[in-house]
Amino acid sequence: MRVLPTPVAKPHPELLWGAGMPKGMKRAIKLDMSFAWVGGRREINIYRDMLKAEGKDPAKSSVVSNRALYVADSEEQAWDDTRDALTYQAELYGQWLRAAAPAGGTREPIIRPDPERLRRTSILGTPAEVTARLSEIIDTTPMTELIIVCQLPGLDPAKAHRSL
């Protein structure tokens, strides 16, 4: 299949392993795959420590963090505009994770519709607040790339456009 534009990475695009628990991170390391995560420093540091324990150089692995971002007149307005969409997305991912879990598993999925966690891990607020938060994340998170999600499922496209 021809893909355009052609990938920059050679000989092929890098494959990332999305994981949130140590068992999944170990599998990524075993498969020599880089790491993608929705969230922050704690999980990334666990992954990097596991790489070191396996004798691998963390600098040779990509670490991609993924965050929702929304700009409004206030942090409260940003939360009001995105709360339902963020909750829906977390519920959907939680359903997928539960469906994929081994039979008899008792562990609750790491992605869940926890309003406090969703609000804390998203980048919400005024332009100045969002800029400050992005700077803090970039300065303190050991990642190679940051994916910013601006159009959430169920969010009015006009609101997403205004945020952009």
C-alpha positions in Angstrom: 0.0 0.0 0.0 1.3 3.5 -0.8 1.2 5.9 2.1 1.5 9.6 1.6 3.2 11.6 2.8 6.0 9.0 3.1 7.2 8.3 6.6 10.3 10.2 7.8 11.5 7.2 9.9 13.6 4.7 8.1 13.4 1.8 7.3 9.8 2.1 8.6 7.7 4.1 11.1 8.5 3.3 14.8 6.0 1.1 16.6 4.9 2.3 20.0 3.6 0.1 22.8 0.8 1.7 24.8 0.9 0.4 28.4 0.1 1.7 31.9 1.1 -1.2 34.1 4.6 -2.7 34.7 3.6 -6.0 33.0 2.8 -4.2 29.8 5.9 -2.1 30.0 8.0 -5.3 30.4 6.4 -6.7 27.3 7.3 -3.5 25.4 10.9 -3.8 26.5 11.0 -7.5 25.5 9.7 -6.6 22.1 12.1 -3.7 21.7 9.2 -1.3 21.3 9.1 2.3 22.5 6.5 3.5 25.0 3.3 5.6 24.6 1.3 6.7 27.6 -1.6 9.0 28.5 -0.3 10.6 31.6 2.8 11.6 33.3 6.2 11.2 34.8 5.6 8.3 37.2 4.8 5.7 34.5 7.5 7.1 32.2 10.1 6.8 35.0 9.0 3.2 35.8 9.5 2.4 32.1 12.9 4.0 32.0 14.0 2.2 35.1 12.9 -1.1 33.6 14.9 -0.4 30.5 18.0 0.3 32.6 17.4 -2.9 34.6 17.4 -4.8 31.3 20.7 -3.2 30.3 19.1 -1.0 27.7 19.8 2.7 27.1 16.6 4.8 27.8 18.0 7.4 25.4 17.5 4.9 22.5 13.7 4.6 23.2 11.0 7.0 22.3 8.6 8.0 25.1 5.4 9.6 23.9 3.0 11.3 26.2 -0.5 12.1 25.2 -2.6 14.9 26.7 -5.9 16.6 26.0 -5.6 20.3 25.7 -8.4 22.9 25.7 -8.2 26.7 25.9 -11.1 28.8 27.2 -11.6 32.1 29.1 -11.0 30.2 32.4 -9.9 26.8 33.7 -13.4 26.3 35.1 -14.9 27.1 31.7 -12.5 24.7 30.0 -13.4 21.9 32.4 -17.2 22.6 31.9 -16.7 22.4 28.1 -14.7 19.2 28.1 -15.8 17.3 31.2 -18.5 15.2 29.3 -16.2 14.4 26.4 -13.3 13.5 28.6 -15.5 11.3 30.7 -17.0 9.6 27.7 -13.6 8.9 26.2 -12.3 7.5 29.5 -15.4 5.3 29.9 -14.9 4.0 26.3 -11.2 3.1 26.8 -12.1 1.5 30.2 -14.7 -0.7 28.4 -12.1 -1.7 25.8 -9.5 -2.6 28.5 -12.0 -4.6 30.5 -13.1 -6.5 27.4 -9.4 -7.3 26.7 -8.6 -8.3 30.3 -7.9 -12.0 31.1 -10.9 -13.9 32.5 -11.1 -13.7 36.2 -9.0 -10.5 36.4 -9.8 -8.2 39.3 -7.7 -5.2 38.5 -9.5 -2.0 37.6 -8.3 -0.5 34.3 -5.9 2.5 34.7 -8.1 4.5 32.3 -11.3 5.3 34.1 -13.8 8.1 34.2 -12.4 9.7 37.4 -13.2 13.4 37.1 -10.4 14.6 39.3 -7.8 12.6 37.5 -9.1 13.6 34.1 -9.0 17.3 35.1 -5.6 17.0 36.6 -4.0 15.1 33.6 -5.6 17.4 30.9 -4.2 20.7 30.0 -7.1 23.2 30.6 -7.3 26.9 31.1 -6.6 30.3 29.7 -3.8 30.8 27.1 -1.4 31.8 29.8 -2.4 28.9 32.1 -2.1 26.4 29.2 1.3 27.8 28.2 2.6 27.6 31.7 1.3 24.0 32.1 2.8 22.9 28.8 6.1 24.4 29.8 6.1 22.6 33.1 5.2 19.3 31.5 7.9 19.7 28.8 10.5 20.7 31.4 9.7 17.9 33.9 8.6 14.9 31.9 11.3 12.6 30.4 9.6 12.2 27.1 10.7 12.5 23.5 7.4 13.6 22.0 4.1 15.0 23.2 0.8 14.4 21.5 -1.8 17.1 22.0 -5.5 16.1 21.5 -7.7 19.0 20.8 -10.8 17.4 19.4 -12.4 15.1 21.9 -15.3 12.7 21.1 -18.6 14.5 21.5 -17.0 17.9 21.9 -18.8 20.5 19.7 -16.3 21.1 16.8 -17.0 24.9 17.0 -15.7 24.8 20.6 -12.6 22.8 19.6 -12.0 25.3 16.8 -12.3 28.2 19.2 -9.9 26.5 21.5 -7.4 26.0 18.7 
